[in-house]
């Protein structure tokens, strides 16, 4: 797997958050855990861990469920990790209401989602949310956004499109009948260069002020703000009232 700009944003966002927690305590739900790529960041920070998904991709998922019906008690969790899942849920209003129900008062929701991003996991790709709609959806369920991070700007989108074309070219080369095998080293090099370019781009743009607003909508006006009106997606820390 090659790390995209989105991958670098999400990974560093979650790494920074969990590293900031001082000691193991409380209960975490990794909702829509998939292959559990972020377990390495949270497993030493919580006294109880529950992983859940619609299918057991990792072979180690604790609970099979749909996000619209969560089989947990009210106010059971100190933290819910909900990353790159909300766009795949047919009824997000019920899902967020359920997340709010199982969170303790003062509990944390870590939620990430794509915005300018290609369709994926077809046909189970249903929505794209602006930061304004997500804030409204969360507030209607007694959850407030504490920190919002936009995943890049218009340059990041152009870079990502170029990245995808590069991947397609490398795949095309190795699929050429008979002679494709000779392009395998070239394809490998292309992929490594693409991943390196993604990391460099992330490091350059990640600290732009317009990408790290104090509240929803900040930094979107003016000439420089117009670049941030285009973003690959969002990472959010939110708290239940």
C-alpha positions in Angstrom: 0.0 0.0 0.0 1.3 3.5 -0.9 0.6 6.3 1.6 -1.5 9.1 0.1 -1.6 12.7 1.4 -4.8 11.7 3.2 -3.0 8.8 4.9 -0.3 11.1 6.2 -2.8 13.6 7.5 -4.9 11.0 9.3 -2.0 9.0 10.7 -0.3 12.1 12.1 -3.5 13.6 13.4 -4.3 10.4 15.4 -0.7 9.8 16.5 -0.5 13.3 17.9 -3.8 13.0 19.7 -3.2 9.7 21.4 0.4 10.6 22.3 -1.0 13.6 24.2 -2.9 11.3 26.5 -1.0 10.9 29.7 -1.9 7.4 31.1 -4.0 4.3 30.3 -7.6 4.8 31.4 -11.1 4.6 30.2 -12.8 2.7 27.3 -12.4 3.2 23.6 -14.6 2.0 20.7 -12.9 1.7 17.3 -16.0 1.9 15.2 -15.5 0.8 11.6 -12.1 -0.5 12.6 -11.3 -2.3 9.3 -7.8 -3.6 9.5 -7.2 -1.7 12.8 -4.3 0.5 11.4 -4.4 2.9 14.4 -4.5 0.3 17.2 -0.8 0.9 17.6 -1.5 4.4 18.8 -4.4 3.7 21.2 -3.9 0.2 22.6 -1.6 1.3 25.4 -3.7 4.4 26.3 -7.0 2.7 27.4 -7.9 0.1 30.0 -10.6 -1.4 27.8 -10.7 -1.6 23.9 -13.6 -2.7 21.8 -13.3 -2.9 18.0 -16.3 -3.1 15.8 -17.2 -3.2 12.1 -19.7 -4.6 9.6 -17.3 -7.4 8.7 -14.2 -9.0 10.3 -11.5 -7.8 8.0 -8.7 -8.1 10.5 -9.7 -11.4 11.9 -9.6 -9.8 15.3 -12.7 -7.6 15.4 -14.7 -7.9 18.6 -18.2 -7.0 17.5 -20.0 -7.3 14.1 -22.6 -4.5 13.7 -23.9 -1.6 11.6 -23.3 1.9 12.8 -27.0 2.7 12.9 -27.6 0.1 15.6 -24.9 -0.1 18.2 -25.3 -2.9 20.8 -23.9 -1.0 23.7 -25.2 0.6 26.8 -25.8 4.4 27.1 -22.8 6.4 28.1 -20.4 3.5 28.0 -17.4 4.9 26.1 -14.9 7.6 26.9 -13.8 7.8 23.3 -15.2 6.7 19.9 -12.8 6.5 17.0 -14.8 6.9 13.8 -12.4 7.3 10.9 -13.2 7.3 7.2 -16.6 5.5 7.9 -19.4 8.2 7.9 -19.4 8.5 4.1 -20.3 4.8 3.8 -23.3 4.9 6.1 -26.8 5.1 4.4 -28.3 6.8 7.5 -25.7 9.0 9.0 -28.3 10.9 11.2 -29.1 7.7 13.1 -25.4 6.7 13.3 -24.3 9.9 14.9 -27.3 9.8 17.3 -26.1 6.3 18.3 -22.5 7.5 18.7 -23.8 10.3 21.0 -25.9 7.9 23.0 -22.9 5.6 23.8 -20.5 8.4 24.6 -20.1 9.5 28.2 -20.8 13.2 28.9 -17.5 14.9 28.2 -16.4 12.0 26.1 -14.4 12.4 22.9 -15.3 11.6 19.3 -12.5 11.4 16.8 -14.0 11.5 13.4 -12.4 11.8 9.9 -14.0 11.9 6.5 -13.1 12.6 2.9 -14.4 15.6 0.9 -12.8 16.0 -2.5 -12.1 12.4 -3.0 -12.9 9.7 -5.5 -15.7 7.1 -5.0 -14.4 4.1 -3.1 -15.8 0.8 -1.7 -18.3 1.0 -4.5 -21.3 0.8 -4.2 -21.2 1.6 -0.5 -20.1 5.3 -0.9 -23.0 7.6 -0.1 -22.0 11.1 1.1 -19.5 13.9 1.2 -19.8 16.4 4.0 -18.7 20.0 4.2 -17.4 21.1 7.6 -20.6 23.1 8.1 -22.9 20.2 7.6 -20.8 18.0 9.9 -20.9 20.6 12.6 -24.7 20.8 12.3 -25.0 17.0 12.4 -22.9 16.8 15.5 -24.4 19.7 17.3 -27.9 18.3 16.7 -26.7 15.3 18.8 -25.0 17.3 21.6 -21.5 17.0 20.3 -19.3 20.1 19.7 -16.3 20.4 17.5 -13.2 21.3 19.5 -10.6 21.2 16.8 -10.9 20.9 13.0 -8.0 20.1 10.6 -8.5 20.3 6.8 -6.5 17.8 4.8 -4.7 20.0 2.4 -5.9 22.6 -0.1 -6.4 23.0 -3.8 -2.7 22.3 -4.5 -3.2 19.0 -2.6 -6.1 18.0 -4.8 -4.0 18.7 -7.9 -1.1 16.7 -6.4 -3.5 13.8 -5.6 -4.8 13.7 -9.2 -1.3 13.5 -10.5 -0.5 10.8 -7.9 -3.4 8.8 -9.2 -2.3 9.1 -12.8 1.2 8.0 -11.8 -0.2 4.9 -10.1 -2.3 4.1 -13.2 0.7 4.4 -15.5 2.8 2.1 -13.3 0.0 -0.5 -13.3 -0.5 -0.1 -17.0 3.2 -0.8 -17.6 3.3 -4.1 -15.7 0.1 -5.3 -17.3 1.4 -5.1 -20.8 1.2 -8.7 -22.2 4.6 -10.6 -22.4 6.9 -7.6 -21.8 5.1 -6.3 -18.7 7.5 -8.1 -16.3 10.4 -6.0 -17.4 8.6 -2.9 -16.1 8.2 -4.2 -12.6 11.3 -2.5 -11.3 10.2 0.7 -13.0 6.7 0.5 -11.5 8.2 -0.1 -8.0 10.4 3.0 -8.5 7.4 5.1 -9.7 5.4 4.1 -6.6 8.3 4.9 -4.2 8.7 8.3 -5.8 5.0 9.0 -5.6 4.9 8.2 -1.9 7.9 10.4 -1.3 6.3 13.3 -3.2 3.1 12.8 -1.0 5.1 13.0 2.2 7.0 16.1 1.0 3.7 17.8 0.0 2.2 17.0 3.4 5.1 18.4 5.3 5.0 21.6 3.3 1.3 22.4 3.6 0.2 20.8 6.9 0.8 23.8 9.1 -0.9 26.4 6.9 -3.1 28.5 9.2 -6.1 28.2 6.9 -5.9 24.4 7.2 -6.0 24.4 11.0 -8.9 26.7 12.1 -10.1 27.3 15.6 -13.6 26.8 14.5 -15.6 25.7 11.4 -15.3 28.2 8.5 -12.3 30.1 9.8 -9.7 31.1 7.2 -11.9 30.5 4.1 -12.3 34.1 3.1 -9.8 36.2 1.0 -7.4 35.3 -1.7 -5.3 32.8 0.4 -8.4 31.4 2.0 -9.8 30.4 -1.4 -7.1 27.7 -1.6 -8.5 26.1 1.5 -12.0 26.0 0.1 -10.8 22.9 -1.7 -9.7 20.2 0.6 -9.3 16.4 0.5 -11.1 15.9 3.7 -11.2 16.5 7.4 -10.0 15.4 10.8 -12.0 16.5 13.9 -11.8 16.3 17.6 -15.3 16.7 19.2 -16.7 16.4 22.7 -20.1 15.4 23.9 -21.8 18.0 26.0 
